[in-house]
Amino acid sequence: MTTAQRPTLEAVARRAGVSRATVSRVVNGSTTVAESIQQAVRRAVEELGYVPNLAARSLVTQRTDSVALVMPEEATRVFSDDQVFPGIIRGVSQELEAADKQLVLMLAGSPAGHQRVERYTTGRHVDGVLFASLHGEDPLPGVLSRLGIPVVCAGRPLDGAQVPYVDVDNVGGVTRAVRHLITNGRRRIATIAGPQDMVAGIERLTGYREAVAEAGLPAWEAYGDFTRESGATAMRDLLAAHPDLDAVFAASDLMAHAALRTLREAGRRVPTDVAMIGFDDIETAAYTDPPLTTVRWDIVELGRGMTRQLLRMTAGEDVEQELILPTNLVVRDSA
């Protein structure tokens, strides 16, 4: 039994009635070939089932048609019940699929992982890099950008690197949430803040502080890392330090979920004794007991927006330095 040979560039050229060089230019995306000839070549490619040599194409075009999505987090965090990272991956995947690009997912939650990402991306194995999160003054986005590698971040880089980023209106969203509590008569409002090495944690704490200061109220703070476990611990600390608190803003829904349970275990009724507001509006927020009031933002659109910016950069277009997505307060029974 013989195996059918794969169609060659020469076969496509014969079918289209053009030279091999012309076929090569069309396959590699050249715009110098007349549209009628491009159509003839594409028709021949489709009829013969020709598959371009991607390695050779990369050498010619200096493109890999691949984009790296870097997750500077431990795998247990990325693949947990936190819907933020899956939402970002979903949005990035949608845009890359529409653009016929490949996604390279890279975890960088350890020094070794961080070094591996740096080696891979500086080796030009991808056309651009997306960062799904950043911790502290991570220098890598700035380093890659200065090397001419297109980079877009989720959130403002804390080291001041002039790298385009997409984020949400964290401060405005929290300010509206706290003002809602104040309007409904709450005066002893605490917060479970997020990690202070991430821009989301920093900005959401800023929004809380500004809102309580505006109302002349004290700021009662405990800190978590956006996980359920940290939310439960922070809620217990707040109850011990401020047993008369009557409202809590938690900087993530997962921390709010755990705080609700901790309040129930302590005999506090929500919202009668303590009102609770979260941030993110993850799917389970509507199904807690009671349903959670929270700040909503479009997680998937964040991933899509980052990817659209990056694809424009890889095409040589200028992009905005900052793109901020809106937030809105979803009022449910907890507040």
Summary of the structure (lengths in Angstrom):
residues: 335
radius of gyration: 25.3
end to end distance: 72.9
largest distance: 85.6
contacts: 1146
relative contact order: 0.12
helix: 46%
strand: 16%
